[in-house]
Amino acid sequence: MSLCRTCGNKIKISRKYKYPKPAVNYVSVIQQLFRVNILEDIDLVYPRSICDICRNQLDRYNKSMIQYEPVKPLIDYSPIQILIVLSAL
């Protein structure tokens, strides 16, 4: 019996995936969401696998972060410049 690294539920083996996904494949996503570095975890204490539901959610989160990267402003305004523009209105 193996447990999911993120939710703690028992991992059910599906027909599509014969083996559970290792959590190491999602190191950056888990570190962003949970602020946990799983590379430093002890394998005997923490589970090493992820269930299908958490894997799908992590994939969806990863795709959304790649698709919607933060937009950087073309011009950086200082607070004084903003006050001058607002006072002119």
TORRO-567673 format. One record per residue (C-alpha): residue number from 1; x, y, z. Coordinates in nm, 2 decimals. Each point is the difference from the previous one (the first is absolute). Example, Ala and Ser with C-alpha at 12.3 -4.5 7.8 and 13.67 -1.06 7.14 Angstrom:
% residues 2
+------+--------+--------+--------+
! resi !      X !      Y !      Z !
+------+--------+--------+--------+
!    1 !   1.23 !  -0.45 !   0.78 !
!    2 !   0.14 !   0.34 !  -0.07 !
+------+--------+--------+--------+
This chain:
% residues 89
+------+--------+--------+--------+
! resi !      X !      Y !      Z !
+------+--------+--------+--------+
!    1 !   0.00 !   0.00 !   0.00 !
!    2 !   0.13 !   0.34 !  -0.09 !
!    3 !  -0.12 !   0.35 !   0.10 !
!    4 !  -0.02 !   0.32 !  -0.20 !
!    5 !   0.27 !   0.26 !   0.08 !
!    6 !  -0.23 !   0.30 !  -0.03 !
!    7 !  -0.35 !  -0.12 !   0.13 !
!    8 !   0.09 !  -0.31 !   0.21 !
!    9 !  -0.26 !  -0.22 !  -0.15 !
!   10 !   0.06 !  -0.36 !  -0.11 !
!   11 !   0.12 !  -0.02 !  -0.36 !
!   12 !  -0.22 !  -0.21 !  -0.22 !
!   13 !   0.17 !  -0.15 !  -0.30 !
!   14 !  -0.20 !   0.08 !  -0.32 !
!   15 !  -0.01 !  -0.18 !  -0.33 !
!   16 !   0.17 !   0.28 !  -0.17 !
!   17 !   0.29 !   0.04 !   0.24 !
!   18 !   0.13 !  -0.33 !   0.14 !
!   19 !   0.24 !   0.17 !   0.24 !
!   20 !  -0.05 !   0.32 !   0.21 !
!   21 !   0.18 !   0.31 !  -0.12 !
!   22 !   0.31 !   0.09 !   0.21 !
!   23 !  -0.03 !   0.34 !   0.17 !
!   24 !   0.35 !   0.09 !  -0.12 !
!   25 !  -0.15 !   0.08 !  -0.34 !
!   26 !  -0.19 !   0.29 !   0.15 !
!   27 !   0.27 !   0.15 !   0.22 !
!   28 !  -0.04 !   0.36 !  -0.12 !
!   29 !  -0.38 !   0.00 !   0.01 !
!   30 !  -0.01 !  -0.15 !   0.35 !
!   31 !   0.25 !   0.25 !   0.12 !
!   32 !  -0.20 !   0.29 !  -0.14 !
!   33 !  -0.33 !  -0.12 !   0.14 !
!   34 !   0.09 !  -0.15 !   0.34 !
!   35 !   0.34 !   0.17 !   0.06 !
!   36 !   0.15 !  -0.34 !   0.06 !
!   37 !   0.33 !  -0.13 !  -0.14 !
!   38 !  -0.07 !  -0.37 !  -0.06 !
!   39 !   0.36 !  -0.07 !  -0.10 !
!   40 !   0.11 !   0.05 !   0.36 !
!   41 !  -0.28 !  -0.23 !   0.14 !
!   42 !   0.08 !  -0.34 !   0.15 !
!   43 !  -0.14 !  -0.28 !  -0.21 !
!   44 !  -0.08 !  -0.21 !   0.30 !
!   45 !  -0.22 !   0.27 !   0.15 !
!   46 !  -0.18 !   0.16 !  -0.29 !
!   47 !  -0.17 !  -0.18 !  -0.29 !
!   48 !   0.18 !   0.03 !  -0.34 !
!   49 !  -0.31 !  -0.04 !  -0.23 !
!   50 !  -0.29 !   0.22 !  -0.12 !
!   51 !  -0.35 !  -0.12 !  -0.06 !
!   52 !  -0.18 !   0.05 !  -0.34 !
!   53 !  -0.22 !   0.28 !   0.14 !
!   54 !   0.29 !   0.20 !   0.14 !
!   55 !   0.21 !  -0.06 !  -0.32 !
!   56 !  -0.28 !   0.14 !  -0.21 !
!   57 !  -0.03 !   0.30 !   0.22 !
!   58 !   0.37 !   0.06 !   0.00 !
!   59 !   0.01 !  -0.03 !  -0.38 !
!   60 !  -0.28 !   0.24 !  -0.03 !
!   61 !   0.17 !   0.25 !   0.23 !
!   62 !   0.33 !  -0.04 !  -0.19 !
!   63 !  -0.17 !   0.07 !  -0.33 !
!   64 !  -0.18 !   0.30 !   0.12 !
!   65 !   0.32 !   0.15 !   0.15 !
!   66 !   0.18 !  -0.05 !  -0.34 !
!   67 !  -0.29 !   0.14 !  -0.20 !
!   68 !  -0.06 !   0.31 !   0.22 !
!   69 !   0.34 !   0.14 !   0.09 !
!   70 !  -0.01 !   0.33 !   0.19 !
!   71 !   0.01 !   0.30 !  -0.23 !
!   72 !   0.29 !   0.25 !   0.06 !
!   73 !  -0.08 !   0.37 !  -0.05 !
!   74 !   0.16 !   0.17 !  -0.29 !
!   75 !   0.09 !   0.31 !   0.20 !
!   76 !   0.07 !   0.00 !   0.37 !
!   77 !  -0.16 !   0.29 !   0.18 !
!   78 !   0.13 !   0.13 !   0.33 !
!   79 !  -0.26 !   0.10 !   0.27 !
!   80 !   0.09 !   0.37 !  -0.06 !
!   81 !  -0.07 !  -0.03 !  -0.37 !
!   82 !  -0.34 !  -0.15 !   0.07 !
!   83 !  -0.09 !   0.28 !   0.25 !
!   84 !   0.10 !   0.26 !  -0.26 !
!   85 !  -0.22 !  -0.16 !  -0.27 !
!   86 !  -0.29 !  -0.03 !   0.25 !
!   87 !   0.03 !   0.36 !   0.12 !
!   88 !  -0.01 !   0.12 !  -0.36 !
!   89 !  -0.34 !  -0.16 !  -0.05 !
+------+--------+--------+--------+
